[in-house]
Amino acid sequence: MPCTCTVDLGERSYPIQIGAGILETVGRECESAGVQGRALVVADSAVANLYAGRVQELLVSCGLTVATVIIPAGEASKNHTQLIKIYDAALAAGLERSSSIIALGGGVIGDLAGYAAATYLRGVRFVQLPTTLLAMVDSAVGGKTGVNLPQGKNLIGAFHQPSLVVADIDCLATLPQREFAAGLAEVIKYGVIADPKIITLLEQYDLAALRSHSEVMEQLILRSCEMKADVVRRDEREGGLRAILNFGHTLGHAIEQVSGYGEFLHGEAISIGMVYAARLSERLRSFSSASTDRLLRVLEQVGLPTTYPALSWDELMAAMQRDKKKQAGEVGFVLADALGSVQFGCVVPSEILREVWESGSV
């Protein structure tokens, strides 16, 4: 039986279905969520051959008229060129305001298709069918959508909640090992910001063991979704509390941008960003060196990078200065007092930012 977690937003509440083999239920789940008439499935080139045909069959069997558009895989596709491609496909498929856009893939597809859904005809229904671990535990939940600009990540976007999220953990079997590990970075993040039991659980498994242990993965995905759903319920549009979800992301996004959106997967950059944030937390708050060591060990145990890359600090700092979360001209960091306790909006003097980077750079 699938697990269900609800994002409680009143009339805009929606379920997150998590389980093995549940992609086969997508037709009736979409029907229950109010999807009707015409729909456009947006998939990336890596996922399309695996799942797009079957998803389209299941949707058509429930009475929908369905078209599919395929986007090149990778972060580099999260741009306006591919966004226009989705708009063109929506128009060609005759999508109306009562129609739906369905994202089938990882975080890039979810963000891109979600932004298209938020803006096409001023907003149409949206469904998330995440096929990567990172999307299941983070980006498919919470309604953040967007595209990148050359100057920075997600600088164009909108909050647009899905009507339904269906996370089939069987899809993880086809996920490349590197991408599976990258998704675990977001799981580990939840362990730092809210639930240290996640760290304790992950310390018992290496990457290979996790991949073969579907019950543990289902537990980790559900717990991650529960925590994110609770934060989104309390602060949907990141006016305050939701910022804790950005632990490791301020530097992580800068690493992605400066390295050209290709050298590092999102989760890999976030892993490095979390190490940096932990070291800042040691310097400026009560976070212990023993907690930093635990974080480093669990990241390395699942195959994630923990050493700073050979990138220009000045370029990284410039990228962070363009971060969309900057307020009153200041870059705010999420820093930890202990595992499970963090503070957002921490402004760190620029000389300390540089010192902590240079003390650990290679």
N, C-alpha and C positions, 0 to 999 in steps of 0.2 A: 504494500500500500504506500502511495506517495505521502510525503509529509507536506503540510501546508502552513505557510506563514502569511499573515495578512499585514499589508501596509495600511494602517488606519488613518485615512484622511477624509473621514465623513462620507459625503456622497461620492467622492473620488477614490474611495478605498479599492484595493485590488489584491487578489491572491497571488502568492508565489508558490507554485507547485514544484516539488523536488522529489525525484525518485528515478528508479531505473526503468527504462523502456517507455516512459510516459510521453515521448514525442508522438507515439501512436494515438494518443488521446487528444491531440491538438485540435482536431476538427470540432469535437463536441465541447471542448473547453473554450474555444473561441466563440462558439455558438452561445454558450452560457454567459460569456463576457459581453455579449451584444454585438459581436462582429457579424455584419450582414452585407449583402449586396456584392460590391466589388472590393478586391483587395490586391495590394501589390506586395509581393515578397521581395525583400532586399537581402541578398546573400553575397558573401565574398567568393572569390574564385577557388579558395581552398575548401570551402564548405559546400559549394553548389553541387558538385558531383556526388557528394556523400549523402546529402539530405534534402536538397531543394525539390527534386522530383517527387519524393515521397510526401513531403509536406504539402506540395501543391495538390497531389492526389487526395490527401485527407481533407483538405479544405474544400476542394470541389465536391467531394462526396457529401459534404454538409450543405451544399447548395450555393456556395460562393462562386463568383466569377473571378478567376485568379490569373494574374500575370507575374512574371519574375524578372528582376533586373539583377545583373551580376556585376559586382565592383571588384577591382583588383585587390588582393589581400595585402594587408600591411598598413601601418600607421600613416605612411605617405599618402594614402588614398583619402584621408580625412580632410578634404579640401573642397573648395567651391566648384572645381571642375566636376568632381564626382557627385556633389550635391545637385548640380544642374542636370546631370544624367538621371538622377532619381526623379526630379521634377518632370523631366521630359517623358520618362517611362510612366509616371502617374497620369500625365495628360493623355498619353497614347492609350492607356488602359481605361480611360474614361472615369477616373476616380472623382467622386463627388464628396460633399461634406459628410455624408453618411458612410463613406467608405473607410477603409483601414489600410495602414502601412504596417507590415510585419517584418521585424528584424530577425534574421536567421544567421547567427554567427557570433563573433566575439565583440569586444568593447568598441572597436572601430565602427563596425556595422551598426551596433546599437546606438552609438552617439550620432552617427551620420544619418541613419534612417529616422531616428527620433527627432532630430532637428528638422528634417524634411517634413515629418508628420506635424511638428509644432507650427510650421510656417506655410505649408501647402494649403491654400484656401483658408488661411488664418487658423488652421488647426483641424486635424482629423484624428480618428481613433488610432491607437498605437499598441502593438503587441510585441513583447520581447521573447524570443526563443534562443537563449544563450547556449552556445556550444563549447565555450571555453570556460575554464575554471575561474579566470579573472572576471569574466562577465557574470557568471553565476553568483559569485559572492559579493560583487561590488557594482560594476557599471550598469548592469541590467536593472538594478533596483534603485529607486529614488528619484527618477525623472530628470536627471541632468542629461542634456543633449548638447551637441556642439560640433564645430569644425575648427581646425587649426589655421592659423596664419603663419607666414614665414617668421614673424616676430615672436610667436609664442603659441603655446598649446591652449586650445579651447577658449580663445579670446572672443569667438563668436558663438553664441549658444542661447538656449532657452530652457526653462523648467517646463517639462511636459511629461506628466506621469503616464505610464502605460496602463492599459486596462487589464492586463494579464501578463504574468511571467511564468513560463514553463521551462524548468531546468532539468533536462534528462541527463543523469550522470553517466549513462552508457555512452554519451557523446565524448566523454573524456578518454575513452579507449582509443580513439583515433587522433587524439591531440598529441603533437610532437612533445617529446620529453622536456625540451627547453621551455615550451609554452606552459606545460603543466607546472613546472617549477616556478615560472613567473607568476602564475595565478596564486601560488601559495604565499607570495609576498603580501598580498592583500589579506589573506587569512591570518598571517602572523601579525599584521597591523592591528587587527581586532584584538588579538591577545595583548598587545601593548596598551591600547587605548581603553579597554573595557573589561577583558576577561582573561586573566593570566592562566586559567585552566587550559586555554588553547595552547599556550606555550608548553605547559606541562605535558599535554597529550602529544604534541608534535615531537617532543624530545624522545619519545618512545619509538619513532619510526624514521627510516630514511626514505628517500624518494621512491625507490623501487617498492618498498613495503606499502607505502601509501597508495601507489597506483594499483596495487592488487587487493586493496582492502576497501571495498565499496561501502561497507557499513560505516567505517571511520570517516570516509569522505562525505557520505551523506550527513553524518553528524556535524562535521566541520562546516559544510555548506549551509545547513539549516541554522546553526548557531550564528554564523556570520550574517545571514539574512535577517535573523531576529534582531541582532544588534543594530544593523543598519536601518531596519524598519522602525525601530524605536526612536532612533535619532531623527529620522525623516519625519516621523509623526510629530515630534516636539519642535522641529525647526526645518520645515520643508525647504525654505529658500536661503538657507545658510546665513541667517541674520546673526547667528552666534554659535550655539552648540554644535551644529553640523560641521563646523570647521575642524572638529577633532578628527574627522575622517581623513583629513589631509596630513596626518602624521607621516613624515618622510616625503611628501609630495612637492613641497616648495623647491627643494634642491633637485628632487627626482625629475620633475618636469623640465627644469633648466638643463639637466644632463641630456634628456631626450632631444631638446631643441638644439643645443650647442653641438651635439654629435650628429645631427642631421636626420633624426627620426628613422634610424635604421640599424645603427650599431648596437643599441640596447633595446630590448623589449621593455614595455612599460613596467612590468613587475621587477625586472632587473634594475632599472633606474630607481624605482621606489625602494628596493632593498638597500642600495647604496645610500639613498636619502634617509632611510631610517637609521642606519649606522651613524650618519652625520648628526641627525637630530638627537640620537642617544648621547653622543659625545658632547653636544651643546648642552644637553640636559644635565650631564655630569658637572659641567663647568658652571652652570647658572642656576640649577635647581637642586633638588635632593636626590636625583637619580643616582643609584650606586654603580660603581664600576662592575660589581658582580652581576647586576642586571644587564648592563651592556654586554658583558661576556656571555650571558645566557642568550641574549638576542643574537649575537654573532654566531654562536654555536648552532642555534636552530636554523638560521639562514644558510649557513654553510652545509649543514646536514642534509638539506633538501636541494643543494646545488645552486644556491643563489650567490651572486657576487657581494663581497663585503669590503673590498679595497677601492679607494678612490681612483677613478680613471685619470689618464694624463690629459686633462682638459684645462684650458686657460681659466684661472679663477676670475679674471676680469670679465671674460665673456659669460661665465656662469652668473656672476653678480649682475651683469647687465640684463640677462634673461630673467633673473628673479625680480629685478626692478620693474619688469613689464608684467609680472604675475597678476592675473585678474583678481586675486584676493587682496592685493595691496590696498591699504586704507590710509588716507591722509599722507600719502607719499612714503609710507613705511611698509616694509615687508614683514609680515607677521609669521612666526613659526609656531607649530604645535610642539611643545616640549613636555617631557614626562617628569613627574615627581617620583613615581614608582610604577612597576608593571601593573596596569589596570587603572592608572590615574594620570591624566594629562591635562594641560592647560593650553588654550588656544590664544592667538593674538599676541604672542610673546615677541616683543621687539628686541632684537639683539644688536648691539653696537657693531658697526661694520668691521672694526679691527678684530673683534672676537670671532666673527664669521670667518675672516681670512685666516686667523691663527689656527682655528680648529681644522680648517681645510688643509692648511700647509703642514700641520703636525701629523696628518694621516695620509697625505698624498704620496704617490709613488713616482 
